[in-house]
Amino acid sequence: MHDLEQINDLRERIGVARANAPSDIFTKFAKILVKYTTSLLVAFKPISMVTTAIGGCLIVFTIGFLALPILFIWLPFYYLLAGTSWLWLKARYLRPILLIPGVIIAFIADLYVMLMPDFERGAKITKLAICEEWPLSWYLTHPPKQSVV
């Protein structure tokens, strides 16, 4: 599966990610921080609905040319989230160092996804999940081998 495809079994992958999550204090604290900070963005939900509608109109009128710059802005966020998540899961000793930058990246990426138009139906939900499930984002695109979804 390509990393940036829409994930059709997102709920199952989130469940697998949470089941395979490390149980140390830093991971628990990071999950609480990300949940709290991204929940602050609920105020942007009406704006998100408007930008999604605008995105649908723009994709028709611009034949998709507007999607490329928006995707290129998303890519650094995605790779930062996936990379720091991979480091979080693989290098336990880096967790205290990754905590604050990871939460900040997840918050900014979540804000960006909320404000960007949704050119593919459902892709915005996948991107929001990748932001909101940090530090487990890696497991959403690369499920653990023992529990392939």
C-alpha positions in Angstrom: 0.0 0.0 0.0 1.2 3.5 -0.8 1.6 5.6 2.3 -0.6 8.4 1.1 -3.6 6.4 -0.2 -6.9 6.6 1.5 -7.1 4.0 4.2 -10.4 2.1 3.9 -10.1 0.2 7.2 -9.1 3.2 9.3 -11.1 2.2 12.4 -9.5 -1.3 12.5 -6.0 0.2 12.0 -6.5 2.7 14.8 -7.6 -0.2 17.0 -4.5 -2.2 16.1 -2.3 0.8 16.6 -3.7 1.4 20.1 -3.4 -2.3 21.0 0.2 -2.3 19.9 1.1 1.0 21.5 4.0 1.2 23.9 2.7 1.4 27.5 5.3 3.8 29.0 4.5 7.1 30.6 5.9 9.2 27.7 3.6 7.5 25.2 0.5 7.9 27.5 1.4 11.6 28.1 2.0 12.2 24.4 -1.4 10.7 23.5 -3.1 12.8 26.1 -1.4 16.0 24.9 -2.2 15.3 21.2 -5.8 14.5 22.0 -6.1 17.7 24.1 -4.4 20.0 21.6 -6.2 18.7 18.5 -9.6 18.8 20.3 -9.1 22.5 20.6 -9.5 22.7 16.8 -13.2 21.7 17.0 -13.9 25.4 16.5 -12.6 25.0 12.9 -15.1 22.3 12.0 -17.5 24.7 10.2 -14.6 26.1 8.3 -13.5 22.6 7.4 -16.9 21.8 5.9 -16.8 25.0 3.8 -13.2 24.4 2.5 -14.2 20.8 1.7 -17.1 22.1 -0.4 -14.9 24.7 -2.0 -12.4 22.0 -2.8 -15.0 19.9 -4.6 -15.9 22.9 -6.8 -12.3 23.8 -7.4 -11.4 20.3 -8.5 -14.0 20.5 -11.2 -13.1 24.0 -12.4 -9.3 23.7 -12.2 -9.1 20.1 -13.4 -7.1 19.2 -10.3 -4.2 21.7 -10.8 -4.9 23.2 -7.4 -4.6 19.8 -5.7 -0.8 19.7 -6.4 0.3 22.7 -4.3 -2.0 21.6 -1.5 -0.5 18.1 -1.6 3.0 19.4 -1.7 2.4 21.5 1.5 0.9 18.4 3.2 3.9 16.1 2.3 6.4 17.6 4.8 3.8 17.4 7.6 3.1 13.7 6.7 6.8 12.8 6.6 7.5 14.6 9.8 4.6 12.8 11.5 5.5 9.4 10.1 9.2 9.9 10.8 8.8 11.0 14.3 6.3 8.3 14.9 8.7 5.7 13.6 11.4 7.0 15.8 9.0 7.0 18.8 8.2 3.4 18.2 11.7 2.2 17.5 14.0 4.3 19.7 12.5 4.3 23.2 15.3 6.6 24.6 14.3 9.4 22.1 10.7 9.7 23.4 11.4 12.5 25.9 13.1 14.5 23.1 10.4 13.9 20.6 7.5 14.7 22.9 7.2 18.4 22.5 8.2 18.7 18.8 5.8 15.8 17.9 2.9 17.4 19.7 3.5 20.7 18.0 3.9 19.1 14.5 0.7 17.1 15.1 -1.2 20.2 16.1 0.0 22.3 13.1 -0.6 19.5 10.7 -4.1 18.9 12.1 -4.9 22.6 11.7 -3.6 22.6 8.1 -5.7 19.5 7.3 -8.8 21.1 8.8 -8.4 24.2 6.7 -7.4 22.6 3.4 -9.9 21.5 0.8 -10.7 17.8 0.5 -10.1 16.8 -3.1 -10.5 13.1 -2.5 -13.6 11.9 -0.7 -12.4 10.6 2.7 -8.8 11.5 2.3 -9.2 14.3 4.8 -10.4 11.9 7.5 -7.3 9.7 6.9 -5.0 12.7 7.2 -6.7 13.9 10.4 -6.3 10.4 11.9 -2.6 10.4 11.1 -2.3 13.8 12.9 -4.6 12.9 15.8 -3.1 9.5 16.5 0.5 10.6 16.8 2.8 9.0 18.1 1.1 5.9 16.7 0.8 7.4 13.1 3.3 5.0 11.7 1.0 2.0 12.6 -1.8 3.6 10.5 0.1 3.4 7.3 2.3 0.4 8.2 0.4 -2.0 10.5 2.5 -4.2 12.7 3.4 -7.5 11.0 1.8 -9.7 13.6 -1.6 -8.0 13.1 -1.8 -7.1 9.5 -5.2 -5.7 8.8 
